[in-house]
Amino acid sequence: MKAIAIQAFGSPEGLAVIDLPDPSPGSGQVLIATEAIGVGGVDTVIRRGALASYGFREGHILGGEIAGTVLTVGQCVDASLIGRRVWAFAGRGGGYAEQAVVPAETLVPLPADISAADAVTLGSSGAVAHFGLGHAHFAPGEAVLVRGAAGGIGVMTVQLAARRGASAVAVTTSSAERGERLRALGATHVVDRAGEGPDVVAGYDVIIDVVAGPHMPSYFARLNPNGRMVVVGVVGGYPPADFGAQLLAAFQKSLSFATFSADTVPQADRRVVIAELFGAAIRGELRSIVHERLPLEQAALAHRKMDAGEVFGRIVLVPSGAG
């Protein structure tokens, strides 16, 4: 089978198409013929080598989110799953391939009205947005800022915050055109990447930050008393090591800072939420924003587009012959 491996950490040119033997599922696993593979911000971070300390090595197959058809199952897995179309979470990688082995416990059935591309656009991003807002203890009537709103997680956070009754949903973005597209999804205020502009909100109760990076600490000053910032991604790199100093400088405002990873959410809870997101999309309550579908072999191009900040929503990789 064809797969995409990191031959060298760094630029997208370090990604290469390789041939691998067809995999076999172990106990508790299933083998899926992939129809769609989500390209996430974490994939670009891993590719750059920023997470090497977590055990990622050259030769790694990227991709944590796929949709497709179950080909076969391992021991201790219900054989009736064979032939079913599902969404699945591959975990630390393995999804950029024509076939992928995934834990059976991650599977979510695909309704007939949800395409594979829509599934990998709604699934993980929607789950992070849902649980990230919960981690921030967001309540209806509060003002929310989504930093890095044009990516998959940001797009879903905007929609969910608006649906749940935020008094304001502000977004940082790089252009007026993107701002208008985010307004169509529920944003009420659009500011630039520095958080400035004529549309700026006086203060936020919750900031959901997909970016992090060197400018993250400056956003503490934009929080209202008892405000909460939750970092759900580091696509802009890690913040300064001393960022806590700015948080402590505002001690009397009782601010809170937290990180959030969906890895801390039980699989059963994730499956329930993802199924609910699929249902909401079918009812027209949520929109799946697929930026572009590209052949699996063009994964490097997808990463170049991600690095250039061209992507609004999510790029989906499609293996040859799928769908």
Buried (B, 14 or more C-beta within 10 A) or exposed (E): BBBBBBEEBEEBEBBBBBEEEEBEBEEEBBBBBBBBBBBBBBBBBBBBBBBEEEEBEEEBBBBBBBBBBBBBBBEEBEEEBBEBBBBBBBBBBBBBBBBBBBBBBBBBEBEEEBBBBBBBBBBBBBBBBBBBBEBBBBEEEBBBBBBBBBBBBBBBBBBBBBEBEBEBBBBBBEEEEBBEBBBEBBBBBBBBBEBEBEBBBEBBBBBBBBBBBEBBBEBBEBBBEEBBBBBBBBBBEBBEEEBEEBBEEBEEBEBBBEBBBBEEBEBEEBBEBBBBBBBBBBEEEBBBBBBBBBBBBBBBBBBBBBBEBEBBBBBBBBBEEBE
